Amino acid sequence: MTTATAATGHRARKRKRSNADGVQPSPYSFSLAWKNGDVLTRLSLCIFGLGDLARKQIVKGLAFLASEVLLILYLVEKGGTYLGKLPTLGSAKQTKVKVNGFWVYQAGDNSVVILLYGVMSIFVLLLLILLATLSLRSSYKAQVAVQEGRRPNSIGKDLHSLFDQNAHVGLMFLPTLGIVVFTILPLVFMISMAFTSYDQNHTVLFGWVGLKNFGTVLGNGGGDVNAKLFFSVLAWTLIWAFFATFLNFFLGMFMAMIIERKTVKGKAFWRACFSMSIAVPQFVSLLVMHTMLQRDGAINRLLESWGWISAPLPWLSDANWARVTVIVINLWVGIPYTIMQITGILQNVPTELYEAAEIDGANWWQRFANVTMPYIFFVLTPYLITTFTGNVNNFNVIYLLTGGEPTPVGSSAGKTDLLITWLYKLTVDKNNYNLGAVIGIMTFIVLAVVSLLTYRNSGSYKDEEGFR
């Protein structure tokens, strides 16, 4: 009984030490390395690669040391200057002095440059800390190998492991680096901008203003941006994204199912027709439709010549007409993509599911409702979430078709503007980068909440092993 209890306790402690996937923690973790490491190992936290060099891991030690020297040189030469100016974002204005009888302009501080390089320097500091922990752990690993009478891994063995048992580390390094440099760094820069006074009146020198810009967007103080305008644009953005996503999905599914019927002839021809419409560049199609839908455009003239209308229809000049028009045009642009997606899924629905339904006496609607639709939703839920997100940020359709028009007099946003097109106008047209950054953050919050809640409650997330 005592032995069984002890074994049970040992397994419980083992599970507690393991993570959710049952993987044991590393024996060379930072805490163990600092606790059990010798002097050389602990000094490797300050002098990168020292423990590796002392234990004849020359290449690895020199790589750590060179990385430390380069990062410290950057911080001393440039990064430290920008980090020092980051709390104020600069204060020196451009001045002019007379040199040999000539006026010479001396450049002052540029807050955009200070903010950008300041954020980069913070990332360099974080990288330096990460390399310090890796250096400590690497030295401790070599120390343990020596204590156990083994020879520390050579550079050849380390490289071999990156293509074998640690292949995921080697393969994910470049993608992760790309995400950090081209996604996370610009995102942090943009988020930081939301807390500054970077607008049309402060294009060179600006400072930190805290949450003032959020108060402007969510307040009722008037001006180019206010709460009423923001929530109006947000509501239309969500309405647009909903109809643009699900109308495309259901109508595309309907067309795909018609083409896949056994009685339909020339399936390849119909698929080719939809594929050809995809091949036309979207911006060309949208610009052509923009021209055709003008008051004196081809569509109004054609309808008048047929006698169907007596006056031009306000396709793009009336708010309600324009909103319906962009949704309908988006169907014409987007349905072919949905048809191609669902056609592939319909061709791969397990036939035994239909056979079992037929044996049970299910009619066509029951087979559709209980087999086809659940299977399509199971496979396409991540795609629908991605499509919804893409439609919230669907800059092309709105900007090329309507430009956000019609726009009420004195308003910074048109009746068909989405958050993304409104952000573009605030930054590019009006130079209000701080308010644009706030709207970008609000858009991200809305999308993150909707996407995470939808995905976590979907069958694709709850049952990743197969179709239920």
Phi, psi and omega in degrees: 000318180295319179297317180296319179296317179297319179296319179297318178296322178296317179294322179296316179295324180294317178295324180295323179285338181279160175273189185297333181268005179080015181271131181289146178296155183292137176285357181241039180291167182298317182295318179292322180296319180287325182287317187255356183287151177277189184298316181297321179295315181292324178293339178295344176289334179257319178250097188301135175080004183298313180296324178293317179297319181293335181254026170067025169264074192295310185296314180296317179298316179294325178295316177298315183295318179296320178298318179297316182297316181295316181293320179292321177299319178298316181294323180288316185286318187227313187299319181299323179298314181288327176295324178292328180271351184299322180298331181250346185060026175092150180220346183282122178269163177294135180231166175230139180230153181268122179237118181053039177084002181241141176282128179237128180275133176249122184294142176265201179283148174242111187295327179297315180295318180297317180295316182296307182289333175294316177296317178300320181293325176296319177295323177296319177298317178297321177296321178298319178294318179298316179295326177298316179293321178295322178296317179298313182293321178296318179295321179294321178299317178294322179298315180297320179298317180295318180296329179273004178081015178258160177270130178304149181302136173282171179297328178296316179293321178296317178294322179296321180294331179291343177250008181233258184291334177251033182298328181298327179291314180294319182287332183268355184297306182295315176301319179295318178298319179296320179296318180295314186285318188258353179237302186291315180299309176298327180294316178296320177299316180293317179298320179298323182297334181292344182255019180241177178258032183285094179222191183295340179265351180222075184269339181252306179248127175211170183224183179280139179233007178068228183267014183301318182294326176293323175295326178293316182290321184261006179257182181241043182274002182080200181085192182295330183229132175206173186297318182300314180292319181298311182289332175294314178293321179298316180298315179294324178299315180291322177297313178301313182296321180297307182292321180295331180276306190277331172294317175301317184294307186289319178291321176296320177295319178299314180295319180296320180290326176295314181296326183278355179298145183295332183278349181279129179259155178070040181303318181297323180296314181294321177295321179297322179299314180290325178294324179294324178293330177290328184292337179286128179305134186299320183294330177293312180301316183291320178293322177296316178295324177300317179291319183291334183267006177293166182305319178254026182282178186296323184292313178297318179296320180294316179295322177294320180293332177278350181081014181280333179227154179256345179217152180302139177277139183278066184305316186242355184263340177258139187299311182293317177299317183295321181293317177294322182298315182293327178292317181293316179296324178295328175298316180297325181281323191264335184302319179304323177296317180296320179300316180296321179295309187286330177302314178298324180288317180300326180285351183241009174294127181305124182296333181295334177294317178292320180297318178295321179295320179293321178298323179284357178085020181288139176275183186296323181290321179293322176296321179293313186287329186253348180239301187294306184297312178301322180293316180297315180295322180299317183282323191261002180303312176300323178295319179295320178297316178297319179294318177300315178299317179296325179287327174300324180256028184281083183290318189300307187300313183289311187290320182281332183273314184237341186065018183087353183291160357282147182247122176299150181299131178084359181263147179270352180232138177276172183288339177252008178292135168268173178301323183289320179287326176295317176302317180300316180295320181295325184272309186281317184275321186250353178061025175268074186292329181292316179291324175299321178295321177298315179296323176299319178294317179297320177298316179299318181297314180299312182295319181297316181296310182298314184294315183293315180297318181294314184292319182291341178258010181264159177294332180297330180270318185286331181227081183283348186280338182171180183280133179265000000 
